């Protein structure tokens, strides 16, 4: 204490050393506390602002992702063809697994999965499925993203004037120029009878239960042993 007094309070004055040292210590403590209080105050004010800014940035990013259309799907109805199972979008792959619609890479080379967006309608997908006979399924996506695919059930006509709904109408093929979706039902018997349903897209009804498609023609023919023959007969037409 005496050395501290001599350094801080020269020259020595009887009775004043205690007051001088006390004043210095009080001043030093005040200087030490001031930066901490300022720092804590800054942290208190800045922390909520940083949290709000971070939340706004996350919401903006999620909104941009949700509203952006997948760039791999052309906007003019042309399809994005997938020929490898590894390239199938995760949500669609999950939906196919849950419905036991299986494909191999060898099958996809001949019958690829197609994702497309008809004019004025939501994005959708058609996929081949292996089984006793080859068949297909169609899915409609939620909005402009490849999320939440929903299976589509098409009207089919097993007999004239009798209409049922089926999620497996046959092997599906999309014609972007004619705006038609054709479903060919297979047959495992040589020279067996097969049915072909044609659905035409109308953008005025895009986004409905069938994403704007309506049944316009039903045909029947015989599948030749060496391939499809051209003996189609119109059973119903609208």
C-alpha positions as CSV (number, residue, x, y, z in Angstrom):
1,X,0.0,0.0,0.0
2,X,2.9,2.4,0.8
3,X,4.5,1.8,-2.5
4,X,1.2,2.3,-4.3
5,X,0.7,5.5,-2.4
6,X,4.2,6.8,-3.3
7,X,3.6,6.1,-7.0
8,X,0.1,7.6,-7.2
9,X,0.2,10.4,-4.7
10,X,3.6,12.1,-4.6
11,X,4.7,14.1,-2.6
12,X,3.8,12.5,0.6
13,X,1.2,14.3,2.7
14,X,0.3,13.0,6.2
15,X,-3.3,11.8,6.3
16,X,-3.9,12.1,2.6
17,X,-2.4,8.8,1.3
18,X,-5.5,6.7,2.2
19,X,-7.9,9.1,0.4
20,X,-5.7,9.3,-2.7
21,X,-5.3,5.5,-3.0
22,X,-9.1,5.0,-2.4
23,X,-9.9,7.6,-5.1
24,X,-7.6,5.8,-7.6
25,X,-9.0,2.4,-6.9
26,X,-12.6,3.7,-7.3
27,X,-11.6,5.3,-10.6
28,X,-9.9,2.1,-11.9
29,X,-12.9,0.0,-10.9
30,X,-15.2,2.4,-12.7
31,X,-13.1,2.1,-15.9
32,X,-13.1,-1.7,-15.8
33,X,-16.9,-1.9,-15.3
34,X,-17.7,0.5,-18.1
35,X,-16.6,-1.6,-21.1
36,X,-18.4,-4.7,-19.7
37,X,-21.6,-2.8,-19.3
38,X,-21.4,-1.4,-22.8
39,X,-20.6,-4.8,-24.2
40,X,-23.5,-6.5,-22.4
41,X,-25.9,-3.7,-23.5
42,X,-24.7,-4.1,-27.1
43,X,-25.2,-7.8,-26.9
44,X,-28.7,-7.4,-25.5
45,X,-29.8,-5.0,-28.2
46,X,-28.1,-6.8,-31.1
47,X,-29.1,-10.4,-30.3
48,X,-32.8,-10.0,-31.0
49,X,-32.0,-8.1,-34.2
50,X,-29.7,-10.9,-35.4
51,X,-32.3,-13.5,-34.6
52,X,-35.0,-11.6,-36.5
53,X,-32.7,-11.1,-39.5
54,X,-31.8,-14.7,-39.6
55,X,-35.4,-15.8,-39.4
56,X,-36.4,-13.5,-42.2
57,X,-33.5,-14.8,-44.4
58,X,-34.6,-18.4,-43.8
59,X,-38.3,-17.6,-44.7
60,X,-37.2,-15.8,-47.8
61,X,-35.1,-18.7,-48.9
62,X,-37.8,-21.2,-48.3
63,X,-40.3,-19.1,-50.2
64,X,-38.0,-18.8,-53.2
65,X,-37.4,-22.6,-53.2
66,X,-41.1,-23.3,-52.9
67,X,-42.1,-20.9,-55.7
68,X,-39.4,-21.8,-58.2
69,X,-40.2,-24.3,-60.9
70,X,-37.7,-27.1,-61.4
71,X,-35.4,-26.0,-64.2
72,X,-35.1,-29.5,-65.6
73,X,-38.8,-29.5,-66.7
74,X,-39.4,-27.4,-69.8
75,X,-42.3,-24.9,-69.5
76,X,-43.8,-25.8,-72.9
77,X,-45.0,-29.3,-72.1
78,X,-41.9,-31.1,-73.3
79,X,-40.9,-34.0,-70.9
80,X,-37.9,-34.5,-68.8
81,X,-37.1,-38.2,-69.4
82,X,-35.4,-40.1,-66.7
83,X,-33.5,-43.3,-67.8
84,X,-31.8,-44.1,-64.5
85,X,-33.5,-45.0,-61.2
86,X,-30.9,-43.0,-59.3
87,X,-32.1,-39.8,-61.0
88,X,-35.7,-40.1,-59.9
89,X,-36.6,-37.2,-57.6
90,X,-36.8,-38.4,-53.9
91,X,-40.5,-37.7,-53.3
92,X,-41.5,-39.4,-56.5
93,X,-39.2,-42.4,-55.8
94,X,-40.9,-42.8,-52.4
95,X,-44.3,-42.7,-53.9
96,X,-43.4,-45.4,-56.5
97,X,-41.9,-47.6,-53.7
98,X,-45.1,-47.2,-51.6
99,X,-47.3,-48.2,-54.5
100,X,-44.9,-51.1,-55.4
101,X,-44.3,-49.6,-58.9
102,X,-40.8,-51.0,-59.7
103,X,-38.4,-50.2,-62.5
104,X,-35.0,-51.3,-63.5
105,X,-32.4,-49.3,-65.4
106,X,-32.8,-51.7,-68.4
107,X,-36.6,-51.1,-68.5
108,X,-36.1,-47.3,-68.2
109,X,-34.0,-47.2,-71.3
110,X,-37.0,-48.3,-73.3
111,X,-39.8,-46.9,-71.1
112,X,-38.4,-43.8,-69.3
113,X,-40.1,-42.0,-66.5
114,X,-41.4,-38.7,-67.8
115,X,-42.0,-35.5,-65.9
116,X,-43.8,-32.6,-67.7
117,X,-46.1,-29.7,-67.2
118,X,-49.1,-29.3,-69.5
119,X,-49.9,-25.7,-70.3
120,X,-51.9,-24.1,-67.5
121,X,-51.6,-27.2,-65.3
122,X,-49.5,-28.6,-62.5
123,X,-46.3,-30.6,-63.1
124,X,-46.9,-34.3,-63.3
125,X,-45.1,-37.6,-63.9
126,X,-45.8,-40.9,-65.7
127,X,-43.9,-44.0,-64.8
128,X,-43.8,-47.6,-66.1
129,X,-44.2,-50.4,-63.6
130,X,-43.1,-54.0,-64.0
131,X,-45.4,-56.9,-63.3
132,X,-47.0,-59.9,-65.0
133,X,-47.8,-57.3,-67.7
134,X,-46.2,-53.9,-68.0
135,X,-48.5,-51.1,-66.6
136,X,-48.1,-47.5,-65.6
137,X,-49.0,-44.9,-63.0
138,X,-49.3,-41.1,-63.1
139,X,-48.8,-38.5,-60.4
140,X,-49.5,-34.9,-60.0
141,X,-47.2,-32.7,-57.9
142,X,-48.2,-30.0,-55.4
143,X,-47.8,-26.6,-57.1
144,X,-44.5,-25.8,-59.0
145,X,-42.3,-28.1,-57.0
146,X,-41.5,-31.8,-57.1
147,X,-43.0,-32.3,-53.7
148,X,-46.1,-34.3,-52.5
149,X,-46.9,-36.3,-55.6
150,X,-50.5,-37.6,-55.7
151,X,-51.6,-40.6,-57.7
152,X,-54.1,-39.9,-60.4
153,X,-57.0,-42.3,-61.1
154,X,-58.2,-42.3,-64.7
155,X,-61.6,-43.2,-66.1
156,X,-61.3,-46.6,-67.9
157,X,-64.0,-48.4,-69.9
158,X,-63.7,-52.2,-69.6
159,X,-67.0,-52.6,-71.4
160,X,-69.0,-50.2,-73.5
161,X,-71.0,-47.7,-71.4
162,X,-69.3,-48.9,-68.2
163,X,-66.8,-46.5,-66.7
164,X,-64.5,-47.3,-63.7
165,X,-61.6,-45.4,-62.1
166,X,-58.2,-46.9,-62.1
167,X,-54.7,-45.7,-61.0
168,X,-53.2,-48.3,-63.4
169,X,-54.9,-47.6,-66.7
170,X,-51.9,-49.1,-68.7
171,X,-48.6,-48.0,-70.0
172,X,-48.8,-44.3,-70.4
173,X,-47.3,-42.1,-73.2
174,X,-47.5,-38.3,-73.3
175,X,-47.7,-36.5,-76.7
176,X,-46.8,-32.8,-76.0
177,X,-47.8,-31.7,-79.5
178,X,-51.3,-33.4,-79.6
179,X,-51.7,-32.7,-75.9
180,X,-52.9,-36.3,-75.4
181,X,-52.1,-39.0,-72.9
182,X,-52.5,-42.6,-74.1
183,X,-52.8,-45.6,-71.9
184,X,-52.2,-49.0,-73.4
185,X,-53.4,-52.0,-71.3
186,X,-51.2,-55.0,-71.8
187,X,-52.0,-58.7,-72.2
188,X,-49.8,-61.6,-71.4
189,X,-51.4,-63.8,-74.0
190,X,-50.2,-63.9,-77.6
191,X,-52.8,-62.5,-79.9
192,X,-54.7,-61.3,-76.8
193,X,-57.0,-58.3,-76.8
194,X,-55.7,-55.0,-75.6
195,X,-57.4,-51.7,-74.8
196,X,-56.2,-48.3,-75.5
197,X,-57.6,-45.2,-73.8
198,X,-56.8,-41.7,-75.0
199,X,-57.1,-38.6,-72.7
200,X,-56.9,-35.1,-74.1
201,X,-55.7,-32.2,-72.0
202,X,-57.7,-29.0,-71.6
203,X,-55.8,-26.1,-69.9
204,X,-59.1,-24.7,-68.7
205,X,-59.4,-27.5,-66.3
206,X,-55.8,-27.7,-65.2
207,X,-55.3,-28.6,-61.6
208,X,-58.5,-30.6,-61.2
209,X,-58.7,-34.3,-60.2
210,X,-57.1,-35.3,-63.5
211,X,-55.0,-32.2,-64.0
212,X,-57.0,-31.1,-67.0
213,X,-57.3,-34.5,-68.8
214,X,-60.5,-36.1,-70.0
215,X,-61.3,-39.4,-71.7
216,X,-62.0,-38.9,-75.4
217,X,-61.5,-42.3,-77.0
218,X,-61.5,-46.0,-76.2
219,X,-60.1,-48.5,-78.7
220,X,-59.5,-52.3,-78.8
221,X,-57.2,-54.4,-80.8
222,X,-55.1,-57.6,-80.8
223,X,-51.5,-57.6,-79.8
224,X,-49.7,-59.7,-82.4
225,X,-47.1,-62.3,-81.4
226,X,-44.5,-60.3,-83.1
227,X,-45.6,-56.9,-81.9
228,X,-48.6,-54.6,-81.9
229,X,-50.8,-54.8,-85.0
230,X,-52.8,-52.0,-86.6
231,X,-56.3,-53.5,-86.1
232,X,-57.7,-50.9,-83.7
233,X,-61.4,-50.6,-83.5
234,X,-63.1,-47.5,-81.9
235,X,-65.4,-48.7,-79.1
236,X,-66.3,-45.3,-77.8
237,X,-65.4,-41.7,-78.7
238,X,-66.4,-38.3,-77.4
